Amino acid sequence: MENKMKEIIDSLKINPKDVGSSAVQVGLLSEKINNLTNHFKKNKNDKHSTRGLLKAVNQRKRLLEYLKKNNSELYKQVLTKLKLRK
């Protein structure tokens, strides 16, 4: 898990010390969403984790809207790297 997080940060960081930019946060949230969806395939009745999934999805949505509004080039790069939209 930690190696996967480092890979995501390295692929999306803007400068060498970047760990909290919007692009990196979107990448980390996408990984969390993917992990939770795999969890729900095994545990269909886990209602408490559903709240965490919805919260992560909505936060990623807000961050993507912020990127689209303020830095459209970075927004397009993030979408292609994470394969979010076609």
C-alpha positions as CSV (number, residue, x, y, z in Angstrom):
1,M,0.0,0.0,0.0
2,E,2.8,2.4,0.9
3,N,4.7,1.7,-2.3
4,K,1.5,2.3,-4.3
5,M,1.1,5.7,-2.6
6,K,4.7,6.7,-3.3
7,E,4.2,5.7,-7.0
8,I,1.1,7.9,-7.2
9,I,2.8,10.8,-5.6
10,D,5.8,10.5,-7.8
11,S,3.7,10.3,-11.0
12,L,1.6,13.4,-10.1
13,K,3.8,15.7,-8.2
14,I,4.5,19.2,-9.6
15,N,7.8,19.8,-7.9
16,P,10.3,17.5,-6.0
17,K,8.9,18.3,-2.5
18,D,5.2,18.2,-3.5
19,V,3.0,15.9,-1.5
20,G,-0.2,17.8,-1.1
21,S,-1.2,19.5,-4.3
22,S,-4.6,19.0,-5.7
23,A,-3.3,16.6,-8.4
24,V,-1.7,14.4,-5.8
25,Q,-4.8,14.4,-3.6
26,V,-6.9,13.4,-6.5
27,G,-4.6,10.5,-7.2
28,L,-4.6,9.3,-3.6
29,L,-8.4,9.6,-3.4
30,S,-8.7,7.6,-6.6
31,E,-6.6,4.8,-5.1
32,K,-8.7,4.8,-1.9
33,I,-11.9,4.6,-4.0
34,N,-10.5,1.7,-5.9
35,N,-9.6,-0.1,-2.7
36,L,-13.0,0.5,-1.2
37,T,-14.8,-0.8,-4.4
38,N,-12.8,-4.0,-4.2
39,H,-13.7,-4.3,-0.6
40,F,-17.4,-4.0,-1.4
41,K,-17.2,-6.8,-3.9
42,K,-16.3,-9.1,-1.1
43,N,-18.4,-7.4,1.7
44,K,-21.7,-6.3,0.3
45,N,-23.3,-5.6,3.6
46,D,-20.7,-3.2,5.0
47,K,-22.8,-0.1,5.4
48,H,-20.3,1.8,7.6
49,S,-17.6,1.9,4.9
50,T,-20.2,3.2,2.4
51,R,-20.0,6.6,4.0
52,G,-16.3,6.7,3.6
53,L,-16.6,5.8,0.0
54,L,-19.2,8.5,-0.7
55,K,-17.1,11.0,1.2
56,A,-14.0,10.2,-0.9
57,V,-15.9,10.3,-4.2
58,N,-17.4,13.7,-3.4
59,Q,-14.0,15.1,-2.2
60,R,-12.4,13.9,-5.4
61,K,-15.2,15.5,-7.4
62,R,-14.7,18.9,-5.7
63,L,-10.9,18.7,-6.2
64,L,-11.4,17.9,-9.9
65,E,-13.7,20.9,-10.3
66,Y,-11.2,23.1,-8.6
67,L,-8.4,21.9,-11.0
68,K,-10.6,22.4,-14.0
69,K,-11.4,25.9,-13.0
70,N,-7.9,27.0,-12.0
71,N,-5.5,24.9,-14.0
72,S,-7.0,23.2,-17.0
73,E,-3.7,21.7,-18.3
74,L,-3.0,20.0,-15.1
75,Y,-6.7,18.8,-15.0
76,K,-6.3,17.1,-18.4
77,Q,-3.0,15.5,-17.3
78,V,-4.5,14.1,-14.2
79,L,-7.5,12.7,-16.1
80,T,-5.2,10.9,-18.6
81,K,-2.7,9.6,-16.0
82,L,-5.5,8.2,-13.7
83,K,-7.7,7.1,-16.7
84,L,-10.8,8.7,-15.1
85,R,-12.6,9.9,-18.2
86,K,-12.5,8.8,-21.8
